[in-house]
């Protein structure tokens, strides 16, 4: 999957993000992103050529930009 396709799929998954739903989880798993849960946060494990990195996100989104901010974090780690 190209970088552009990966980013577009992430955008599709996190459009109107409010909380981690089963649909969001399955979409992330299709992209090869592992999910760990904590009390108020979710930890996403993103793998790239250099190893595995983690991204901690809120279990519930705070505003309408939350989903796009998550996409940016994940894409930066995946293709750094």
Backbone as CSV, one residue per row, in Angstrom:
resi,resn,N_x,N_y,N_z,CA_x,CA_y,CA_z,C_x,C_y,C_z
1,UNK,0.848,-1.174,0.000,0.000,0.000,0.000,0.895,1.239,0.000
2,UNK,0.600,2.178,-0.858,1.410,3.390,-0.939,1.112,4.317,0.239
3,UNK,1.987,5.276,0.427,1.827,6.226,1.526,0.519,7.003,1.372
4,UNK,0.203,7.396,0.141,-1.028,8.156,-0.103,-2.266,7.311,0.186
5,UNK,-2.258,6.042,-0.255,-3.390,5.145,0.001,-3.567,4.895,1.497
6,UNK,-2.441,4.694,2.193,-2.481,4.460,3.636,-3.096,5.667,4.349
7,UNK,-2.630,6.854,3.993,-3.132,8.076,4.627,-4.622,8.290,4.316
8,UNK,-5.028,8.033,3.073,-6.437,8.190,2.712,-7.323,7.209,3.472
9,UNK,-6.853,5.985,3.656,-7.625,4.999,4.422,-7.736,5.427,5.889
10,UNK,-6.637,5.953,6.449,-6.697,6.470,7.823,-7.707,7.606,7.939
11,UNK,-7.706,8.502,6.969,-8.665,9.614,6.981,-10.094,9.096,6.944
12,UNK,-10.319,8.071,6.119,-11.661,7.492,6.043,-12.078,6.899,7.393
13,UNK,-11.135,6.216,8.049,-11.427,5.582,9.335,-11.720,6.625,10.409
14,UNK,-10.938,7.704,10.439,-11.050,8.687,11.519,-11.920,9.895,11.190
15,UNK,-12.651,9.869,10.063,-13.585,10.952,9.770,-14.683,10.954,10.830
16,UNK,-14.946,12.122,11.393,-15.963,12.293,12.449,-15.669,11.426,13.671
17,UNK,-14.397,11.290,14.030,-13.992,10.456,15.169,-14.548,11.013,16.475
18,UNK,-15.240,10.199,17.210,-15.737,10.549,18.550,-15.207,9.592,19.604
19,UNK,-15.095,8.310,19.229,-14.568,7.287,20.149,-14.146,6.070,19.335
20,UNK,-13.395,5.190,19.993,-12.978,3.954,19.330,-14.186,3.018,19.273
21,UNK,-14.617,2.721,18.070,-15.745,1.819,17.858,-15.214,0.524,17.233
22,UNK,-16.022,-0.513,17.193,-15.582,-1.743,16.530,-15.199,-1.523,15.057
23,UNK,-15.865,-0.578,14.379,-15.532,-0.283,12.985,-14.152,0.349,12.879
24,UNK,-13.826,1.254,13.805,-12.503,1.887,13.818,-11.438,0.829,14.106
25,UNK,-11.703,-0.019,15.094,-10.753,-1.080,15.440,-10.484,-2.004,14.261
26,UNK,-11.520,-2.447,13.572,-11.318,-3.372,12.451,-10.577,-2.689,11.307
27,UNK,-10.858,-1.414,11.069,-10.145,-0.682,10.028,-8.667,-0.548,10.342
28,UNK,-8.337,-0.275,11.594,-6.934,-0.161,11.996,-6.226,-1.508,11.898
29,UNK,-6.902,-2.571,12.277,-6.301,-3.904,12.197,-6.031,-4.297,10.751
30,UNK,-6.906,-3.890,9.828,-6.670,-4.157,8.399,-5.407,-3.463,7.909
31,UNK,-5.073,-2.321,8.517,-3.871,-1.581,8.139,-2.630,-2.075,8.878
32,UNK,-2.805,-3.063,9.751,-1.663,-3.620,10.472,-1.312,-2.862,11.736
33,UNK,-2.243,-2.092,12.255,-2.022,-1.327,13.484,-2.640,-2.096,14.644
34,UNK,-1.822,-2.400,15.649,-2.296,-3.119,16.823,-2.872,-2.136,17.827
35,UNK,-3.834,-2.595,18.620,-4.545,-1.720,19.547,-4.426,-2.260,20.957
36,UNK,-4.048,-1.388,21.891,-4.019,-1.714,23.306,-4.895,-0.732,24.052
37,UNK,-5.622,-1.211,25.027,-6.538,-0.333,25.768,-6.022,-0.059,27.172
38,UNK,-6.198,1.183,27.603,-5.963,1.577,28.985,-7.266,2.182,29.467
39,UNK,-7.277,2.712,30.678,-8.531,3.199,31.235,-9.171,4.300,30.378
40,UNK,-8.461,5.395,30.147,-9.031,6.511,29.394,-8.340,6.755,28.067
41,UNK,-7.416,5.886,27.701,-6.662,6.063,26.469,-6.566,4.748,25.709
42,UNK,-6.232,4.882,24.452,-5.982,3.735,23.596,-4.570,3.900,23.054
43,UNK,-3.793,2.840,23.060,-2.435,2.878,22.526,-2.426,2.128,21.206
44,UNK,-1.985,2.823,20.160,-1.884,2.222,18.833,-0.424,1.909,18.564
45,UNK,-0.140,0.703,18.120,1.224,0.279,17.820,1.391,0.229,16.309
46,UNK,2.251,1.104,15.810,2.478,1.259,14.378,3.860,0.720,14.049
47,UNK,3.945,-0.194,13.081,5.228,-0.764,12.678,5.705,-0.132,11.378
48,UNK,7.012,0.094,11.314,7.636,0.528,10.064,8.962,-0.195,9.929
49,UNK,9.804,0.215,8.978,11.071,-0.476,8.739,12.013,-0.384,9.936
50,UNK,11.875,0.658,10.733,12.788,0.889,11.854,12.329,0.226,13.147
51,UNK,11.139,-0.327,13.185,10.645,-0.977,14.394,9.191,-0.647,14.658
52,UNK,8.799,-0.796,15.913,7.424,-0.545,16.312,7.376,0.709,17.174
53,UNK,6.418,1.573,16.891,6.237,2.808,17.633,4.825,2.834,18.207
54,UNK,4.639,3.572,19.285,3.311,3.655,19.883,2.785,5.083,19.837
55,UNK,1.483,5.172,19.692,0.773,6.449,19.697,-0.340,6.314,20.716
56,UNK,-0.351,7.195,21.699,-1.411,7.183,22.699,-2.461,8.217,22.302
57,UNK,-3.710,7.775,22.228,-4.800,8.692,21.885,-5.900,8.578,22.932
58,UNK,-6.699,9.589,23.014,-7.813,9.590,23.942,-8.872,8.602,23.462
59,UNK,-9.499,7.919,24.396,-10.540,6.963,24.023,-11.755,7.679,23.437
60,UNK,-11.952,8.940,23.802,-13.024,9.744,23.234,-12.421,11.031,22.697
61,UNK,-12.817,11.418,21.507,-12.269,12.617,20.875,-12.743,13.889,21.549
62,UNK,-11.894,14.915,21.537,-12.229,16.154,22.227,-12.874,17.190,21.311
63,UNK,-12.514,17.185,20.038,-13.098,18.152,19.113,-13.115,17.578,17.697
64,UNK,-13.565,18.389,16.740,-13.721,17.876,15.377,-12.395,17.641,14.673
65,UNK,-11.294,18.192,15.160,-9.977,17.992,14.552,-9.238,16.780,15.109
66,UNK,-9.772,16.169,16.120,-9.099,15.049,16.782,-8.729,13.939,15.805
67,UNK,-9.650,13.542,14.945,-9.389,12.469,13.997,-8.255,12.799,13.042
68,UNK,-8.221,14.031,12.541,-7.153,14.435,11.626,-5.809,14.511,12.330
69,UNK,-5.798,14.907,13.585,-4.557,14.926,14.351,-4.014,13.510,14.543
70,UNK,-4.887,12.562,14.775,-4.479,11.163,14.929,-3.897,10.643,13.614
71,UNK,-4.550,10.958,12.505,-4.051,10.542,11.188,-2.642,11.071,10.979
72,UNK,-2.425,12.316,11.321,-1.111,12.929,11.149,-0.045,12.225,11.982
73,UNK,-0.364,11.919,13.228,0.588,11.223,14.106,0.959,9.843,13.571
74,UNK,-0.057,9.086,13.166,0.185,7.726,12.699,0.986,7.739,11.394
75,UNK,0.594,8.581,10.459,1.279,8.640,9.161,2.735,9.072,9.335
76,UNK,2.989,10.003,10.245,4.356,10.458,10.491,5.228,9.320,11.011
77,UNK,4.674,8.517,11.900,5.449,7.381,12.446,5.617,6.259,11.422
78,UNK,4.596,6.001,10.643,4.640,4.906,9.682,5.667,5.150,8.585
79,UNK,5.792,6.406,8.158,6.655,6.700,7.014,7.820,7.616,7.359
80,UNK,8.296,7.555,8.607,9.438,8.389,8.981,10.753,7.761,8.566
